[in-house]
Amino acid sequence: MATREQPSFRQMCRETPFRTALFTFGPLVVGAAQVANALVHGSYLPLLAAVAAATVVYSALVTRYRLATFRRRALTRVAE
């Protein structure tokens, strides 16, 4: 939950749009491209599912890390 003390994902998007897009949506785009490439060339489906799941998990973890970093920086700005 976003409160006044904790900046939200939207605030992070407004302040750092390029980094947010790069680290949140970049891995998802790469994963989608890998899936499309594998489907076109007839790849092994369990491997395809594993690659897709790995990119989604990676994107979620990196986004959570970036949000935690953003919140920490916002708290140190308020404290100064």
N, C-alpha and C positions, 0 to 999 in steps of 0.2 A: 504494500500500500504506500502510495506517495503522500508524504506529509510535507509541511513547511520545512522540516529539518532534513528530509531526505529528498534530493532531486530525483525526478522520474526519468524514464526512458525518453519521453518526449522532450524534456529539457535537454537531455544529452544530444538528441537529434538536432535540436535548434542551435545549440552552441557548437557542436562539432559534427556537421552533417556528412562531410567526406569520410572521416574516420568511422563514423557509425555505419554508413553504407558499405564501406570497404570491409569492415570486420563482421558485420551482421549479415549482410546480403551477399557479399562476395563469395564466401564458401558455399552458399546455397546455389548460386549461379554456376559455380564450377561443378558442384555435384550434379546439377541438372544437365549440364553439358556432358558430363561423364555418362550419365544414364542414357541420354539421347544417342551418344556415340556407341555405347554398348548395345543398345537396341538395334541400331542400324546395322551393326556388324555381327549381330547374333551371338552375343556373349552369354556366359553362364549366368542364369537368373539369380541363384543364391549369392553369388559374388556381386552382382549388380545391386541387390538389396543391401548387402553389407556396406558397399561404397556409399549408397544413398543415406543409410542410417548414420554412418560415420561422419558425413559432412553436416548432417543436421545436428548431431551431438556436438561436433566441433564448433559450429556456429553458435549454439546455445551457450556453451562454456565460455567462448571468447566474449560474447555479448555480456554475460554476467560479470566477467572480469573487468571489461571496459566500464560497465555501470558502477561497479564497486570502486574503481579508480576515480571515476568522475565524482562520485559521492564523497570520497575522501578529499579530493581537491576542493570541492565546494565547501566542505567543513573547515578546511584549513584557511580558505579565503575569508570565511565568516569570523574565524578566531583572530585573524590579524587585524 
